[in-house]
């Protein structure tokens, strides 16, 4: 039997999550069910009153050219290991299409966690989308000349914890960069807040000002910029200079939207026959 989520099933869903996604920490699982999980967005397959499979349909606006439509992000799609290969996920997916259409969703999209899942979801009308651009390793920053026609404070602020960030100001800046993309998955202020909370929990450091944003992680050997926007090349150079000086090691931009195409990281399905099909959609940091 398929039904919407209920609070009484959350402990069982958490245990199933641990089995299905063993690399996720207890802290992330607690965070997900506290901040992301919503009963009315979740479908659960029950057997003998116990959850054996589930998925969540998280609403996101998707801008395709100049139009904005609702898309349902499939998150936490899981089947208990003891009940796999019996068609439960197929039934949940088909029910999710019905539910999302009833809510006027135009698209459904997801990020397969393993390569073989691209073929699995392809059977249900999903096609590859959301390009990842070639990694660009930065061994040194480039200092671009000052633009005499633009007067602005180029200093880059460094944030190491959530309480340092003015979420209202940051959301305006971040959304401005997203809206500049032709095709893009947009986010609500609460969704951006949740991303930042998880980002800082995972020891990320945010570099930002009115003219740029960089989400940065670091290991002992290398610094990774997971997402990076800048107003122009001069600002990009200032950000790279600041990040380089902060970490004192090489920098790799993991998803430089100006670099050559490498692969698709996700999939999308049209829920409406009249919907525009698009593959070159920018999808920035997500929670799953």
N, C-alpha and C positions, 0 to 999 in steps of 0.2 A: 504494500500500500504506500502511495506517495502522499505526503502532506507537507504543509509549511512547518517551519521550526517552532519549537516550544522550549521554554527555559528548562523544563525537566530533562530534555535530551542533551543539554550542553555538556555535562560531564562525559557522557558516552562519546560525543563528537570530539571532545578534546583527546580522549584516549585513542580514538580511531585516527585522528590527525597525527599523533605521535608514531603510530604504526606505519602510516602512509607517507609521512614526510619526516623521516628520522633525523635529518640534518637540522631541522628547526629546533631552536632552544625552547625550554620551558617558558622563558621570559617572553619570547616572541609569541608563543601560543597563547599565553595569558593576555598579552597586548592585543592580539587579533580578536579574541573573543570579548574583550572589554571594549575595544574601540571600533572594530570593523564589523563584527558579526551583528546581524539583525534578523530576528525571527521571520519577519515578513518578506525577506529577500532570499530565504533559504528553503530548498526542497530536500526532504529526507525520505529515503526509502526505508520503510519499517518492515521487519519480519519478526513475528512474535513480540510485538511492541518494543523491539530494539532496533536502533539505527544501524543499517549495514552499508549504506551509501548516502552521499549527500553532495550538494553543490550550492554555491551562493551566486546570485545574480546582482552585482553591484552596479547601480546606475551611474553612467558618466556621459556628459555631453560630448558629441563627436562633431567637429567642424569639418565638413567636406566642401571645399571651395568656399562659397559665401553662406551656405546653409548650415544650421546647427540642428542635429538630431540627437535623440537619446540612444545610447548604446548600453547593453548589459554585459558587464565584465564577468566572465565565469571564473570564480575564485574558489579554492578549496575543494575542487572536484576530487572525490575520493571514494573508494570502495574498500571495505574491510578485507584484508588478505584472505580470510577464510571463505569469502563469498564472491570472489572474482570469477570472471569468464562465465557469468550466468545472465548477462544482458541487463543488469541493474542500471549501469551508467547510461546505456542507450535509452532506457525508459525515462530516466531523469532528464536527459538532454531534450528528448522530444517533449516532455512536459514543460521544460523551461522555455522552449520556443513558444508554446501556447500561452504561458503566463506572460512572457515578455511582450508578445504581440497584443495581449489584452491591455497592457500598460502603455501601448503606443511606442514601444521600442522599435527602432528601425534597424539596428544592428546588434549582433552578439559577437563578442570578441574574447580572446583568451591568449595565454602564453603557455604552450606545451612545455612540460618540464623535462621531457625526454624526446629524442628524435623520432622514435617509432609512433609517438602520439600525433605527429603531423598526419600520418596516414589514417590513424584512428578517427580523428576529428574530420578529416577530409570526407569520410563516408557520410557525414551529416551536413554537408553543404558549406563547411568552412574552407576558405582558401588562404594561402599564405599572404601576409601583409606585415606592415610595421618594419621597415628596413633598418638594419644595423649598418653603420658605416665603418669603413676600414679603420682599425686602430691607428692612431697617429702618436708615435713616441716623440716626446719633446726632450731633447738633451740639454737645451738651453732656451731661454726666452728670447724673443725678438723685441727690442725696444723701438716702437714706432714713433715717428716724429710727432710733436704736438700739432694739433690742428688749431691754427690761430683764429678760426672763425667760430669755434665752439668754446664757450667759457663754462667750465664745470669742475667740480671737485672729483678727482680721479682716485682718491684714496680708497682702498678696499678694506671693508670691515671684516673682522674675523670672529665667528661665533662658534663656541664650543658646547653650548647648552641651550635648551629651549627658552629658558627664562630671559635670555639676552635678546631674543628676537621679537620685534614688534610685528605680530602676525598680520595685522591689517595692512601695514605698509609693504611687508614682504609679499603678501598675496597679490597686491596691485602690480608690483614689479614683475613677479613671476608670471602672472596671467598675461601681462602685456607681451612678454616674449613668446608665450605659447600662441597667443592670438596672431602673431606675425606669421606663423606657419600656414601654408595653404590648406593642408589637411592635418588634423591634429586631434588627439584625445585631450579634452579640457578637464579641469578639476574644480570642485567646490572649495571654499575656504576650509571647511572641516577636513576634506580629504588631503589638502596640502598640510594642514596642521598635523594630521596623523602621520603623514610621510616624514615630516620633520621630527616628530617625537621618536619614531622608529629609527630614523637616521642618526639622531644623537645618542640613542640607546646603543647603537652599533658603533659608537666612537667616531662617527663622521664629523667633519669640520666644514662649516658653511662659510664661504667667502662671498660677500655680496656688497653691492652699493646700488645706487639708482640706475646704473648703466650696465650692470652685469650680475650674473649668479653662477656660482660653481659649487657643486656638491662633491666633496673630496674625502676619499679614504686613503689610508696609508698602511703599508707593512714596513718591516725593517729594511727591506731592499728597495721598495718602489712606492711612488705616490700615484693614485688613480683618480682622475676626475670622471665621476660617473655621469654627470650632466653639466653642461657648460653653455651659457648664453652670454653674449656680449653685444653691446650696441654697435661697435665697429672694431677694426683691427688695432687701433690705438688702445682701446679699453682692454681688448684681449691680451695685448702685450703687458699691460699693467697688472692684470690678474695673474698671468703666468709668472711675472717677476715676483709678485707678492707670495704666490704659492711656492715657488722655487726657493725663495729666501726663508720661508717658514720651515720647510721640510729638509732642505739641503740634499736633495737627491733627485734622480730623474723623474719626469712626470709623463704619464700616459693618459691621453684622452680616450676613454673607452667608447664613446659614441659621439664623434664629432660630426654634426649634421652637414658640415661643409666638405667632408671627406668622401672618397668614392664608396659606392655601395659594396657591402660584403655579403650579407645574408638577410633573410627575414627572421625575426625573432618571435612572431606571433601569427595568429590567424583571425579572420573575421568572416562573418556570415551575414548576408542580407536577409532580414526578416520580412521585408516589404519588397514585392516584385518591382516596384517603381524606384527603389533606392538606387542611388549611383554607386557602382562598384569601384572601389579604390584600394590600391595596395600600398601606395606611397604615403602612408599616414604616420605622422610622428607620434610616438608613444614614449613619454618620458618615464620617470621613476614611478613604479607602482608598488602596491602592497598585495601579496598573494600568500 
